[in-house]
Amino acid sequence: MIGVAGDRIRIEAGQVYVNDQAVDEDYVPAVYADARSYPEFVVPAHSYFVLGDHRSMSNDSRDFGAVNQSFIYGKAVFGYWPMDKLGRVR
């Protein structure tokens, strides 16, 4: 999740900005980076702007828009990546 309701999101040549602040995304490996741009977008009420961490192959808010909070539910109980952290979420 990159942005919440009211946030202004834009992407310039792969660099993500939230409310005009560049986001340091050290969790996105360089090999998965994407150079796509996205025009400024204000996240609507009760919604979230989501981006996958495998940017060059992710279908995310750049493709389908913000996600309404009513579609986000669940609880993480098991992690499988990275492999050295495989197991139950504590």
Summary of the structure (lengths in Angstrom):
residues: 90
radius of gyration: 14.2
end to end distance: 20.5
largest distance: 38.4
contacts: 189
relative contact order: 0.20
helix: 14%
strand: 30%
